[in-house]
């Protein structure tokens, strides 16, 4: 680029140039120089004896100009350049000198980003630098930031030639600058918690209808859907809103119960009041008895009401590592709905277990090695036929079940709306207004909290959504939890089957993990965990299956399953497990003394002699007395009883039995004179 020779400080002069303005070499920000950035840059240039280059771009070319037409170096209260209010507006692209201290260059680069971010499209979401686009937000990685910086500023290097003249030579952005800017702990950008696609309520219940960024709520509203919502809805308005949602929108779906329908209304309400719920929200499972019942149609209708379009369907990856990356990408994007579709197998996912109870999710972004944090504000949906969930998923979900009652439910007819998606799109504004009316009615009547039932880990969600539904007269909220847990929690069903068979066959005897692998294989449970078919030639289970079973049993140590308490002890050749029946009255399980080593059993029985740990009554058949498991000391059972130890133990047991019998006789009421004869 041609440069002009420098002039002495006192003799610098320029003639007027149309549609051009001096470019400030980004040295000192307006905050550092009260005289303004243009004047400060000019002073710096004069001190170098260097006349500023006239690098300008017409407004609208390159990076977009601010909406009010001000030059980017012009402060909000400064007059137009050269004092000419009628002069055509031009966009000034600053020049950043790269041969300065790295921290200085970084600071000037951020200043250029902030100057061009009006109105804001660049945000900090959690600690992720994102750019808002037509389809949500995307993470700004190093290459993307380099492109933005090229648009936001010119980059030059101040040099001195052989003749002593100083020049500005155009250069590329320093290679490490974008990565260094992204690596900062925080970014000087407006925070973004959620991207709303329908008018909603802010954290304090304020109505948000204006498109764009709302800094107080940290919400960006996309779309200009006009809604008419009364501030204090009366009973008639609430009744009309409820009828529009329940009858017109959802009236043709064959919900099994009021609770199933109420949970769909809860899903519709969630994006409207999400900012008022400080905690996490559960997974909404849309399930049906058979295909063709309407699961996909219901998900489509929910998507149209909430976003104005069909929801994007996500196929849940099979590998846990890919699941983490997929969910993180969706959260960074700010998706209003995350829909996992048609999971026909039992769904086990530690990642999904964790993300459902997290308000801020930590994970890796594709293309970035560092971990990042991102808010979790989405509506989580899952569609399935007769859904089966593993791990902790069942207790972190609510059910929306449908049953059309026929063999071919897709052949039904006689619906209110022949094309429900089109009707929903045409009446989206009224539907959004109805949801807001129900929410504002709850606020107007005092925000009464729902206390009939609470879903663990989701208490704020329960109080808010349940309160809105209760105030609007929508019945059934959380009314099907018990039924849902019985059929959907595949882990609970399998454990109950295994423990019931275990107690029936082995009673209270100790067994090994190998025994239980064979038992599980016989009853066709835990096939996915153990890998059914992995047996050796002699019929014994594969070592991997035994190890998996041992870990599973250890995780259930002390748990109450099918009326039995799982107990783990350590034998000479490995871990031993016992299923102890719990007293129907709620007492702790009873442990047979014969299962103890001789040394430990004698120690326990000696404790009994002091009266501090009494034995339970002798069994009616005279068998070994039973001892409450709480009276045992910590530690493991070691060694194998010898014949002498067993004999001594039995003698001790018989002695205690006789002592207890004598005590029972002596405490009896006095007998009559002829008691012996009567006896």
Residue, then its C-alpha position, 0 to 999 in steps of 0.5 A: x500500500x502506498x504511504x505518505x511521507x511524514x510531516x513535522x508536528x507543526x506542519x501537518x495539514x490536510x485538505x478536505x476529502x469527501x466521504x473520508x475520515x481519519x482512521x485511528x490506529x488503535x492505540x488508546x481506547x476512549x476510556x483511556x483518553x477523554x479527548x476521544x479515540x480519534x484525537x488520541x490516535x492522531x496525537x500518537x501518530x504525530x508523536x511518531x511523525x507519521x501521518x495517518x493512513x486513510x483506510x476507510x470503507x463505505x457504510x454497508x461494505x465489509x462489517x456492518x455499521x451500527x444501526x444509527x449510522x455512527x462511525x465506529x470510532x464515534x462515541x454515543x454523544x459525539x457529533x459526526x466527523x468534521x462537524x458536518x451533520x449533513x455529511x454522508x455517514x462512513x464507516x471507519x475501520x480502525x487500524x491495529x498495530x501488531x508490533x506492540x505488546x501482546x496484551x495491548x494488541x489483545x485489548x485493542x482487538x476486543x475493543x474492535x469486537x465490542x465496537x462492531x457488536x451493536x446491536x449484539x450478535x456476539x455473546x458469552x454463553x456460560x464461558x463459551x464465545x458464541x455468535x448468533x445466527x438464523x438457526x441459533x448460536x454457534x461456538x466461535x472457534x479460532x478460525x471463526x474469530x480470525x475471520x471476525x477480526x479481519x472484518x472488524x479492523x485493519x491490521x498493520x505494522x509500523x516500520x522505518x525504511x532506509x530513508x528514515x521514513x515511517x510506514x504502516x505495512x498491512x499484515x495478517x492477524x498474528x497467528x496466536x491472537x484468536x486462540x489467546x483471546x478465546x482462552x481467556x477465562x471470561x470474554x467482554x461480551x454480553x451474557x446469554x442464558x437463553x434464546x427464546x423463540x416465542x414471547x415469554x416471561x423474564x426472571x421476575x415475571x415481566x413480559x418479553x415480547x420485543x425481538x432482540x437482546x434483553x440484558x436484564x433477563x439475559x434472553x435473546x428473543x427471535x421472531x416478532x410474534x404479536x401476542x395480546x396478553x392481559x396483565x391480570x387475566x380474569x376467570x373467563x380469560x383463563x377458561x378460554x385459554x385452557x380450552x384453546x390448549x386442552x380442547x382445540x390443540x390437544x383434544x384429539x390425542x388419546x391420552x391415557x389419563x389426565x396426568x398424561x395430558x397435564x404433562x403435555x401442557x407442562x411441556x408447552x408452558x416450560x419455555x414460557x416460564x423457564x426464566x422463572x425456574x432456577x433449577x433443572x427440568x425433567x425429561x418429558x417422555x411422549x410414549x404410546x402403546x403402538x406405532x401410529x398413535x401420534x407421538x411424532x405429531x404431538x412432538x411436531x405440534x409442540x415444536x410449532x407452538x414453541x419455535x414456529x417450526x418442526x423440531x429438529x430430531x436428534x438421533x441419540x448416539x450409541x457411545x457415551x463419549x459421542x453423547x456428551x459431545x452431541x448434548x453439549x453442541x445442542x446446549x451451546x446452540x441454545x436449542x429451545x427443544x432437544x428431541x430424542x426420537x424413537x428410542x426403542x431399546x432400553x435407554x441407559x445413559x450416564x450423560x443424560x442422567x447427569x445433564x437432566x439435573x444440571x442447570x449448567x453443563x460442563x463438556x467439550x466443544x467440537x474442535x476445542x480441547x478445553x472443557x467449557x460450561x454452558x447453561x441448560x435451558x432447553x425443553x427435553x423430549x423423548x418419543x418412544x413406544x412402551x419406553x424402558x429406561x435404565x439407570x436413574x432416568x426413570x425418576x428424572x422423567x415424566x410420562x405423556x402416554x397415549x393409547x388409541x385402543x385399536x390395532x391400526x391407530x393410524x387409520x383413525x379419522x374424524x378429527x377436529x382439525x384435518x391438518x393439525x400442524x397447519x392449524x397450529x401454525x395459523x393460530x400460533x399467536x393465539x396459542x402462545x397468548x393462551x399459555x402466557x395468560x395461564x402463567x400471568x394468571x398464576x402470578x396475579x393470584x400470588x404465585x401459589x406453589x404446588x405442594x400436592x406432590x414433589x418430583x425429587x431433584x426438580x422441586x422449583x420446576x414442580x412448584x412453578x409448573x404445578x402452581x400454574x396448572x393448578x391455578x388454571x384448573x388443569x388436573x392430574x399433574x404428577x398423578x401417574x408417577x407410581x405407575x410410571x416407575x413400575x413399568x419404565x424403570x427397567x433396572x428396578x424390574x430386573x433387580x426385583x426379578x433377580x433378587x426374588x429368584x435369589x431369595x427363593x433358591x438360596x434363601x439366606x445363604x451366601x452366594x458368589x457373583x458367579x452364582x448370580x450370573x447363572x441365575x440372571x442368565x436363567x431368568x433372562x435379565x441383565x442381558x445388556x450388562x452381562x453380555x449373554x452367551x459369553x460362557x466357557x466350555x465348562x458352562x461357567x460364565x465369562x470372567x467379564x460377566x462375573x466382574x460386571x455382576x460384582x460391580x453391580x452388586x457392590x453398587x446395591x450394597x445395603x439397598x432394599x430390593x423386593x423385600x430383601x436387603x443386599x449384604x456384602x461380605x468378604x470370604x477367603x476366595x472373594x466377595x460373598x453376597x446375601x439377600x436378607x429378608x426384611x421384617x414386614x414391620x420394618x425391622x432390619x434384616x436378621x443374620x444367621x449366626x452360622x454365617x459368621x466365622x467362629x472367632x467373630x461369632x464368639x465375640x458377638x455372643x460374648x457381647x450378648x452376655x453383657x446385655x448390650x447387644x441382645x439376641x433375638x428370640x429363639x426360633x420355634x424349631x430350636x434353630x440357631x438364634x438370629x442376630x440383628x445386622x445393626x449389632x455387628x461390628x464393621x469389617x469382613x468375615x475372614x477364614x474358614x471355621x474348623x470342626x472344633x470352632x464349629x463345635x464350640x460355636x454350637x455349644x455357645x449357641x445352645x447355652x444361650x438358648x437355654x439361658x433365654x428359655x430359663x429367663x422366659x420361664x422365670x418371668x412367667x406369672x406364678x402358677x397355681x398349686x396344681x400347675x404341675x399336674x395341669x402341665 
